[in-house]
Amino acid sequence: MLLIIFLLFQSSVIFGQTSLKQLDLNKGELSVGFRHYQTADSTRTYHRIFDYSNQAIPRPIPVSIWYPALENQTKNDQMSVLDYMEILKEEEEWEYLPNDQILNWFYYQNTEQNQGHLKEKTTAYANADFSKSSFPVIIYAPSYQASSIENFALCEYLASHGYVVISSPSRGTDNRFFEGGTAKDMETQARDIEFLIKEIAKIPNADLSRIATMGFSFGGLSNVLVQMRNENIKAIVSLDGSIKYQYATLKTSPFFNLEKMDVPFIHFAQKDIPKEVLEEDKIDASLNDNFEFYDSLTNSNAYQLKLHNMTHSYFSSLGVLFEVRDPRQDKSDQEIMEAYKWVAAYTLNFLDAYLRNDAEALQFIEYQPEENGVKNGLISLKYKKAESFAFSFQDFNDLAKDQNYEDLIRLYESLQSENPSLELPEGNLNTLGLQLVFNPKTSQQGINVFLLATSLYPNSANLFDSLGEAYLFMGNNKEAISSFEKSLELYPQNQNAIDRLKELKR
């Protein structure tokens, strides 16, 4: 199915009439820096396929990063589209190819229009200084065998609004080429995404507590797999991701666990493929409507937007600019650019809503599109809220930790009123309290846990015995005696309390 979708958009006789200036994404207030470099994952091996060598090398990872930058750039540093295409050339392992051969060599027609695109200036500045502030992170996963820079305009746009975006190319396990969109390909790209999580940690202004993944096409399958095994992913953006078309592939992974998919998810879908194209290209008609993954989600706030003027290729910057149009189904260039602009706006608002807790942004993505100024019939929206779930002890502890284990009784009462089924097991409170108490840096926090525990379980001799041990560890003999005496009152055979009291009253 993936290859059918990919090939569907390759045959055309109509050339696009677009430009970055016409696209005119609403840039944010921040300057945008861009850096590209190559590193390697020494835990995996790789072969440069056109070197025709048996020698394996550490897996090369080309890295592209867009980021908010200081305003000290000059026009000489401003990136052109050609600068990005030179990165594509490197990632395709044709780094020495003359630039005048790029359009002949890689996917795109060598037309006057496309040659003009290469000269266009972008909004990014090469190697600009990083802004000193801290920003949320987006890990971009490219489409099938695609370059890290395939969506450069969207990545620049997000960086200008205060996000750090990092990407690496989509490439096979052993060499540049995928096997054909297999589970092995998916796992390989997932591991590359996880490598980028570690790589972005090297950047001081990347806020690792606020990470989202964003994937186009095949990248929109791998990024879901990464979230299922990495709890530090807080949101997922799917640009017509293959999670819609290849859900069965995801389910073959030993890491597949739908219960783990508990973060906000937004999917942008291509328009319905016309009957003529379905029949001519032998595509299953259910592709237009079936979305088993979305339908199966219960633990996440999930959004579906169908872009009625977009076919699959145009969810990327390179697709909008360079891809030849399919006369059987593609809309006009103006309509394609308008739709891409709305994809950018909805992506930004979704990320602002869930990585920045922006109430207005949340309202934007949950309004009907027409209420946001979208033309009638351009976008269809549906969304669903996560089903209510049992609030766990771990959830409580995370919140308690955030407030340094202070005012715990009030926290419990507030949560219990909203989650009547909330239970804080006595044994968990006892273990947590002791863990905190025996760490000299958190001893008072442990006492606070025991004070909550004894208020919830006032007849627990064990909790009062542990509270006595806690006070004794801290050198507060008076409170230790009181706690051991309470424990004995509840359970007169408590030998530990008896022995401790003898020692304390000598």
Secondary structure, 3 states (H helix, E strand, C coil): CHHHHHHHCCCCCECCCCCHHHHCCCCCCCEEEEEEEEEEEEEEEECCHHHCCCCCEEEEEEEEEEEEECCCCCHHHEEEHHHHHHHHHHHCCCCCCCHHHHHHHCCCCCCHHHHHHHHCEEEEEECCCECCCCEEEEEEECCCCCCCCCCHHHHHHHHHCCCEEEECCCCCCCCCCCCCCCHHHHHHHHHHHHHHHHHHCCCCCEEEEEEEEEEECCHHHHHHHHHHCCCCEEEEEEECCCCCCCHHHHHCCCCCCHHHCCCCEEEEECCCCCHHHHHHCCCCHHHHCCCHHHHHCCCCCEEEEEECCCCHHHHCHHHHHHCCECCCCCCCHHHHHHHHHHHHHHHHHHHHHHHCCCHHHHHHHHCCHHHHCCCCCCEEEEEECCCCCCCCHHHHHHHHHHCCCCCHHHHHHHHHHHCCCCCCCHHHHHHHHHHHHCCCCCHHHHHHHHHHHHHHCCCCHHHHHHHHHHHHHHCCHHHHHHHHHHHHHHCCCCHHHHHHHHHHCC
